[in-house]
C-alpha cells in the first residue's frame, strides 16, 4: 500500500510525515521545502503475527508494510506547471491513495501560503488542480476516440460517457463523486484519473484542540463535511503530538497517549483508514522459518493470493490449506484444529478472508 501525503505548503505535512515514518525529511517554515518526494516505509502492526510467532517458535516475523510518500507542497496553477506542479502531479499518479493534510490550527509563527487558514478553501485548491489535470486528459481522450469512431461506431457509447464525465469535472467535482459503473471503470484503466484516487483528509489540529475541542473546531468540521459529501475518510490528528511520540519506546508511547486520553497513534489510525479505503485484508502464513502477513484486496481468490508470495505459486496452484486464525488460536495447535475438521482444503474459486492462515499447494 502506497500513500501519497499532499497538502499546501506549511500545513504540517512534512512534520507529520517525519513523525509517522521517522524518515528525517526536511521540515521548515517556507514553501517548497519538499522538492523531491521523501519516502518512508513503516510496518503494519498486527498482533496476530506475534501470537503465531510464539506458537510456531518462528525465526522471523515479517509484517505487511506501508509506504508513505511526502509529495511537494502544491499551489494554485499546478496543473499548468506553476510552482512544482508537474512534478507534484506525476508523483501523485504513482500512489494508491492520498493522505491530504489540511491545516486546522492558528499559529502566527507559521506562515500560511494564503495569509490565513481556511480548510475548505485549501481542500478546494488542491482538488481543483487534480480536476484540471484530469480534464485535460479526458479532453485528449475524447479527441482521440472521436477520430477512431469515424471507422468504428461502437465507440460512440464511450464518447457519450467521456462527455458526461467531462461535464462533471467542469463543474469542479472530483471523479471520486461520479459513480462509475464497472464497465466505465474498465474503460478508464488506460486513463487513470488523479481526482478518482481515494482520499483520507488528515485534519491537523493544535494540541489543545485535538485534546479538548475537536468537535468545536470549525475548520475540522468543514473538512468533515467535505469528506462526507464525497465519500472520503477524515482523520483528526495533531502533527505536534505525533512528533513528540515518534522517538518514544512502545511503553512510553502507550503511557503518553493514555495520559492524553488517546486510544491509538496517528500512524495506527491512518493504516486502519488506508486498509478500509483501499479494501485491503491480510492473509497469514506461519511456520518455523517465518510468520508473515500478506495484504491483498478483498475478493481476491486463492490462486491470485498465492501469486503474491511467488508467481510460480499462482501458475501451479493446486489447492490451499486454510484455517481461520481464531480457530487455530482457540485450539492451540494445527494438529488439534485438524482433528476437529477446522482445516479446510480450498480450490481455485475460494475467496480469501482476513486472517486466513494459509499453506498453498502447487506444482510447477
N, C-alpha and C positions, 0 to 999 in steps of 0.2 A: 504494500500500500504506500503510495507516494502522495504526500500532501504538500501543496504549494502555499506558503504563507505570503499573503499580499496585504497591501494597505497603503494609504497615503503616507508621505514622509512624516516622521515624528509622531507616530501614533503608538509607539511601543512595540512595533513588530519585531525588530532585531533583539530588543531586550527580552521579549517573550521567547523568541527562537533560542537564544543563548540559554535561558533558564530551563527550557524543555529538553534541550539536547546537550548542554554543556560543551557546545562546539566552539565557543570562543569567537563568534562572529563579531566584527567591529560594530559598536553602537555609539552614536553621537548625535548631538543636537543640531544637525543640519541636513538638508535634503540630499538624497543620493549617496548617503553613507554606504549603502549596499549597492554595488555595481554588478560584480559577478555574483551569481547566486551561491550562497553558502548552503552546504548540505550537511545534515546531521542524521545519523541512524540511531534509533533507540529500540530497546527490546520491549515487546508487548508482554507485560506481566500476566502470567497465567498460573494460578495456584495449583491447578490440576497437574502441571508438569512436576512440581516439587513433590507432590504425593506419589506420582508414578516413579519418580527418580528413587525415592526411598523403597518403594515396593520392589523394584527390579534391581536395586543397588547399581544403578546405571553409572557408567564412567563419564557421561557427558549429558548436559541439558542444553537444548537449543530452542529458545523461544522464537515465535514469529517476530519479525522486525517491521518497523515503521520508518519511512524516510521522510524527513522534513526538508523542504527546500525554501530558503529565505530569499524571496524574489525582490528585486529593486523596487523602491517606492515609486508610485505612479502619480502623474499629474494630468490635468486636462490636456487633450490633444495627443495622448499616447498612441491612439490608433492612426494618427497621421505622422507619427515619428517624433513627437515632442518629448523632451526630457530623454529618458532611456526607453521610450515607448516600444520600439520594435523588439528590443532585447527582452523587455518585460513580457510582451505578448508571446514571444517564442518560448520563453521559459514556462509560461502557463500551459501551453499545449502539451507539455511533457508530463504533467501531473494528473493523478486520478481524481482528486478533489481539491477544493480551495478552502483554506482557512483565512477568512477575511477579517483582519484585526481592525477593529473600529474604536476610535478614541472616545471614551465616555467620561473623561475626567478633566477638570480645570487645573491648569498649572501655568502661572505666568512665566516660569523659568524654562518652560519647554514650548518653543515657538510652533504654532500651527501654521501649516502652509497657506491656509486661507485667512489667517489672522485671528480666528476664533473657532471654537469647536462647534460641530453640528453633525451628529451621527448620520441622520437621514441624507443630508447633502453629500457627505463623504461617501456613503454607500452608492448614491446615485452617480457620483463622479466616476467611480471605478466600473460599476455595472454598465454605464453608458459607453465607456471606452471598449468594453468587451462586446457590447451590442454593435457598435460602429464597425468593429473589426469583422464581426460575423456578417453584417450587412454587405460589406464589400465582397466577402467570399460567396455569399448567396447570389449576389448580382452577377458575379462572374460565372457561377454555375448555371444560372438561368440563361445567360447569353450562349454558353456552350451547348446547353440542352436544346435550345430553340433551333440552333443550326443543325443539330443531329435529327431533330424532329421532322425536318423537311423530307427526310427519307425514311422516317420511322414514326408513324402516327401513334404507336403505343407509348411514346414518351410524353404525349400531351397531358396525361393524368399527372405525371411527375412535375411538369411545368406548373400545373394548377396548384399543386401542393407547395412548390417552391415560392410561387407568387403569394400564396396565403401566408407562408412563413415570413416572407419579406415584409408584408404589410404589418404583421405582428411586431417585428423588430423595429419597423419605422415608427411605431408608437412608443418606442423606448422600453419595450418589455423584453425581458431576457428569454432566451429559448427554453429555459427551465420551466417557464409557465405556459408553454404552448400546448402540452398534452399530446405528444406524439403517439401514433399507433405503432405496433411492432413493425409493420411494413414500412412506415415512414422512417423509423429509426434505422432500419436496414438500408434504406436509400441514402441516409446521411453518413453512413460509415466511412465513406471516402471524403466527406467534408465535415470533419469534427469541429463543432462549434464551441467557442470559449464560454459563451454565456449559458451553455447547457450543462456545464460541469457542476456537480453537487457542491454546495457551499455550507460551511459552518461559520457563522458570524461569531467571532470571539470579541465580546464586548469588554474592552479593557477599562476597568474601573479603578478609582483610588482605593487605597487600603480601607479607609473609613467607610466609603460607600459599599465596598464589597462585603465588609463585615456586618454592616448595620442597615444600609439603605438601598439595597439592590432594587427593590420594587418601587422605590420613590425617585430613583434617578431617571429623569425624563429622557436622557439620551439613550439609556438602556431600554426603556420602554418603547422608544421609537424603533430601535433595532429589532426588538422582539416582535413588533407589529409587522415590520417588513418581512422578517423570516416567516411569520405565519402566513402572510399573503402569497408568498412564492414557494411555500413548502420546503424551506431550508431549515437548518438547525441553528439554534442560538445558544451560546455558552458564555455566561458571565464569568469573568476571570480577572485576576489582578496580577499584571506582569511583575509588579514590585514584590509581591508575596512569593511568586514563583521563583524570582531571582534569589530571594532570601533563603529558600529551602533547597535550592539546586545543589549545594555542596554539603548538605547535611547527611548524616547517616540515616538509614531507614528508621531506626528507633527515634532519633531526634526529630526527624521529619514528621513522624506519626504524632509525637507529643506536641509539636508546634501547631500542627493542623487541628488537633483536638482542643488546644487552648483557644484557638480562633473559632471553634465550633464548625470546622470544615471537615467533611467526611472523606474527601479524597483530593489528590493533587490535580492540577490543571492537565498534566500530561495524561493521567489515567482517564480523565473525563473526555479529553479530545480523542483518545484512542477509542473509547466506547462509542462516541458520536460518529467517528470515522467508520468504524465497523458497521454500525447501524445504517449510516448514509449510503455506504457502498454495497450493502447487502452481503457482508462477509461473515463466514463462520470459520472455525478451525477444527480439522480432524487431527488425531494424535497418533503417533507411532511410539512404541515403547519396547525396550529390551535392555540387555546388559550393556550393549555398546552405547546406546543413546536413547533418550526420550526427546520428542520433538513435536512442536505444533506447526501445522501446515495450513495457512489461510487460503480459503477458496470461496468462490461465490456461492450463495445459497442456490440450490437447484442443480449443482454440479453432480454428474453421475460418477460412479466408481472408476471407470477406466480413465476419465479425464483427471480425477483426483490422483490416481496412480501416476499419471503423467507429470504431476507437479514434483514428484520425487525423482523420476527419470523417464525420459521419453520411451525407453525400452519397456518400462512397466505398462505403459498405455498400449503400445504396439502389440505386446504379447500377453495382454491381460487374460487371465483365466477366470479368477473369482477373487472376492475379497472376504477375508475372515474378520468379522466385526463384532464388537461388544460395546454397549453403551458404557461410558465412563462410570456413571453412577452404579450400574450393575456390577462392574468389576470391583469398585471400591467396597461396595456392600458385602461382596463375597470374599474379599481379601486376596484371593489368588485366581489366576486364569483357570487353573485346574478345577477349583470348586465351582466357578461360574460355568465351566463346560459341562460338569456333571448335572447341573440344573437346566441345561439346554439353552443357556443365555448367549452362547457364542454362535453367531449365525454365519452361514455361507451365502454371500450375495453375488448376483451376476451383473451383467453389463447395464441393466436398466435400473439398478439400485441408485437412489438419490441420497447422497451423503448427508449426515446430520451432524450438528455441532457436538463435539465431544466423542464422536465415534473413535474408539481405539481400534486401529486397523492393521491388518497384515495382508499385503497383496500377494497373490499367487500369479506368476506369469511365466511365459515360456517364449524365448526368442531364438 
